[in-house]
Amino acid sequence: MEERERALRAAFEVASGFLAGLPDRPVWPRASFDDMLGRIGDVLSEHSTDAEAVVRGLAAAADPGLVAIPGPRFFGFVIGGTLPAALAADWLVSAWDQNSGSSTMTTATVALEHVAGRWILDLLGLPTAASVGFVTGAQVSNLVCLATARAAVLRRRGVDLARVGAAAAPRVRLVVGEHRHGSIDRAARVLGFGTDDLVVAPADGEGRMTADGLDAALETCGDEPAVVVLQAGEVHTGAFDPFAELIPRAGRTDAWVHVDGAFGAWAAASPRLRALTAGMDGADSWTTDAHKTLNVPYDCGMAIVRDPADSIAVLRAGGDYLMYASLDPWDLTPELSRRARGVPVWAALRSLGRRGVAELVERMHANARALEDGLRALPGVRIENDVVYTQVMLSLEDGDAATRALGEAILRDGTAAVTGAEWRGRAVLRCSMSSWATEPADIDRTVAAIGRLAAVIRGS
């Protein structure tokens, strides 16, 4: 017991020191993967080591390879920081060590997750009777929702997928947007959809699926059952599919509609940004992440399904030794054993309240607009998207090579982290506003660093 207390105190001290140093810490790691392998070592010792020494040695060895993701200037991916209440609640989750699959056994953590799920449905304007399964992230959420969708559209045709199996079932077509996230294709592969099963609907210049494109895609499906995947927040531009226009069109063909709203669904929580998600509530399932916009620790995604019976039909595990109630967490996700990842969600929402969630989302949008304004004032920098949400995409007028060189220079510099990508065949840099910790001064520092580095690359 004494060893445990010393180890926990050591963990608190080193964690507090790491967090306190984030404002001045280089955002990108200072050590490569090979460097870290050398620091950590690969030979397991013969003898035991005191727990406190393990914790302090771990922190010292890992330090140069840590990314300042919880800090105010990590803009490289859509990865949030960690709100104080959510971080502390996550520590409690580890200490409690509750295997949170059964509402009969781990009553406290499952109740907390249940309430957190109800709050999320309310904030996002989704059907109050929907099921909310807490999974690792958007990847698994998309997998769960697409698996549920396939079984449901077949059941509407009188086919029991659980009985006949995918090989004997009629073909299901997956209608996807031209600029869908890669997690959709990955989920499709895992579920056994081939590329020939995908029907790609064209998108406009911001990556939004077009109504004519959806109509043509559904026409291609003919009489085959279909699942339509829409998007709330394109990962490069931040654009939202026009749900109010597209979902009714899909509904006329009895297609299932799934919305990948990993970070964009949270716009619905803001009165100022809610129009971006108009009509989103008409879908059949939704994906979102709490470790993105809501800023809880990794990992915490949510698979939301309008009719819980559709989830149960695919995911209920069975087993005569398991304890079941009317709706248990293990009815909604592929996991039987998991940590209570929804508890930090409850803590984040309890600490923020409805108004605080709206202000969090609106502050991220305001930071994106401020970054856009600052970058537009820099010579030779071009903004490549309409900044409607939290994403800013830029390039250098000097061409792809210069843009890529700027991206590399930014990461070496360490002031901020942005990441390179390709948009419509051209090199770009992406900036994602995802952290509660980002202040106006951080935007100013980032703009100044990009301006300084861009001037060197452009030779001015």
LINZI-V416168 format. One record per helix or strand of 2 or more residues. SS is the DSSP state (a for helix, b for strand). FROM is the first residue (numbers start at 1). TO is the last residue. If there is no record, write none. Layout:
ss->{SS/SS}
from->{FROM/FROM}
to->{TO/TO}
//
This chain:
ss->{a/a/a/a/a/a/b/a/a/b/a/a/b/a/b/a/b/a/a/a/b/b/a/a/a/b/b/a/b/b/a}
from->{2/22/33/51/84/107/131/138/161/172/182/195/198/211/225/243/256/264/274/280/285/301/308/329/343/381/391/400/419/426/440}
to->{20/24/40/65/96/124/135/156/164/177/190/197/201/221/232/251/260/269/277/282/289/305/315/331/376/383/396/413/423/432/458}
//
